[in-house]
């Protein structure tokens, strides 16, 4: 069998593609609705953000198509160079006069006109590829010796340090969480993983208590009504949006909270506006679509592991963990479960770099799914291959 050719009889890729198309379509609708008044007020064009998002979506589909056509082994060989480029971009964005500063954070590099690129998104992409390749190359050392993890932890530490200098606390959490999860699934000893998690948790606590605005966010989400016009303003307005949605919502386009009550309605809090306009039914539908997408990605990883394709398996695990972490943190922050954190909702929130890189990762996963044999394998086989 020519495994490089698409397997027409395998339905897993169709299901994965279906979840992706549904989420991307909802994202376009949600952004068009959430940003219409904001765009009209600031740019004199109610469809400004919807048009830009459509442009980003076309670029994302192009990136997905290109990554789908490239063999996964090519990504494995190129992963060290991609990581080097990511380091260069993360350093470049911090240089005075180059990186664009917005709300006190230098996270964007200007390209053409108003178009910008966010190096942190490419860094997550490159880090997942490099980690997957490293776990295959150093498989025995990772599973039996702490030295096998030392180099990977060192590289992860550099990426995290550069992200925190921007600062981009959310991207740091996602990157660290995805890599640590990949280490665990690769069979690293639990004691090493727990020690790393304890160190990371301690470091995050130091960062939280060393920055007043982070500590304020941490305390405000526990009781946002104690300061409804200050630190708790965003969460209060988000909760009002959820409450107004009730069972079936107020209807698409009829949100009140997007009328300058809820800041960043089309980016960090797009889920709140979606819940207000479509209600509990629409919110649950979106959650189920994400559950389906992430489950299918992880299943693709297990199947790749059963066939002995370690790089493909670990990469799928990393992509699934990254998407799951971003969805959980974004939805958790908008619903009051977690402190407010600026993370986009994959495929739904407005944000060009995030959408393009997520589509590229999705293209790689679709390629992996197409290359798998249609036969199902047992859980015992998968466990022996991966764990």
Protein Blocks (a to p, Z undefined) as FASTA:
>chain_A
ZZkbccfklmklmmmmmmmmmmmmmmmmmmmmmmmmmmmmmnopaklmmmmmmmmmmmmm
mmmmmmmmpcfklmmmmmmmmmmmmmmmmmmmmpghkacceehiafbccfehjbccdfkl
mmmmmmmmmmmmmmmmmmmmmmmpmklmmmmmmmmmmmmmmmmmmpcfklmmmmmmmmmm
mmmmnopafklmmmmmmmmmmmmmmmmmmpmklmmmmmmmmmmmlmmmlmmmmmmmmmmm
mmmnmmnonbehiafklnomaghklmmmmmmmmmmmnojmlmmmmmmmmmmmmmmmmmmm
mmmmmnopaklmmmmmmmmmmmmmmmmmmmmmmnopaccdddddehkagcfklmmmmmmm
mmmmmmmmmmpcfbdcdfklmmmmmZZ
